[in-house]
Amino acid sequence: DRWLLSLDTEAFAKELTELGQKLREEQGEEDLRHLKRVVFWSDLCAVVGLASLWMTPNPITILALSLWTHSRWTMVAHHTIHGGY
């Protein structure tokens, strides 16, 4: 933790700001297409999971609903909230 004592916080903040601006400028149509593919597969998992709920508990329902929930929170919501899309 000694490195914290010598950290130039102003320079670090400036580097982070510049990196953020650079990444925002690099976002484009390819990123949007990728997001739409992720959302499509997430929605497909939701449909499969919800459509198979009527069956006795089975691994397909469990897996599909788990992937749906996980992908929405970790791949869509998290990155969107942090400005990744």
N, C-alpha and C positions, 0 to 999 in steps of 0.2 A: 504493500500500500504506500510505500515511500514515493512511488512515481507521481502520486497525486499532489505531493508537495511542490513538485517542479513543473506541474502541468500549466501550460499557458492557456488559460480558459478562453481568453479573447481570440487567440489564433485558432483554437479548436472550434469555437462557435462559428468563426468566419469560414473555416474549411467545410463544416457541416452545411452551412447556408449555401455555399458555392456548389457543393455536391448535390444538394436538393434541387437547385436551379438547373443544373446540368441534366439531372435525371428527368425533371419535368419537361425539358426541351426535347428530350429523346423519345418521349412517349408519342405513340401514333396509332395508326390503323391496325398494325400488327398486334399491338397490345389489346386493342378492343376486340379483335377476332379471337385472341387467346381467351380473354375473359368470357366471351360468348360461348366458346367451346366448353370451358369449365362449368359454366352455368347450365348448359345443355345436359352434360353428363350428370351433374348434381340433380337436375330436375328428373332425369330418367331414373335415377336411383330412388327418388321420392315416389314416382309413379309405380315402380316395381314394388317398393316396400309397402305403400298404402294399398295397392291392389291385391297384395297377398296377405293382408292382415286377417282376412276371414279364415284362412287356413289355420290348422293347429300350429302352435309355435314351431317355426322352422328356421333353419339357418339362412335361407334366402331373404326372408323378411328382416331378420335381425341385421344381416350384413348390409342390405340395401338402405335401411333406415339409419344405420350407423354411418355409412358413407355419406348419405345425404346430409345429416346433421354436421358431421365432421367437415365436409367440403364447404358447406355454407359458412361455417364460422372461421375455419382456418385458411381457406383459399379465396373466398369472396369477401366476406365482411372485414376480416382483419386487414387485408391489403387495401381495400377500398377506404377504410377509416384512416389508414396511414398515408393515403394519397398515391397508392401504387397503381391505381387505375383512374 
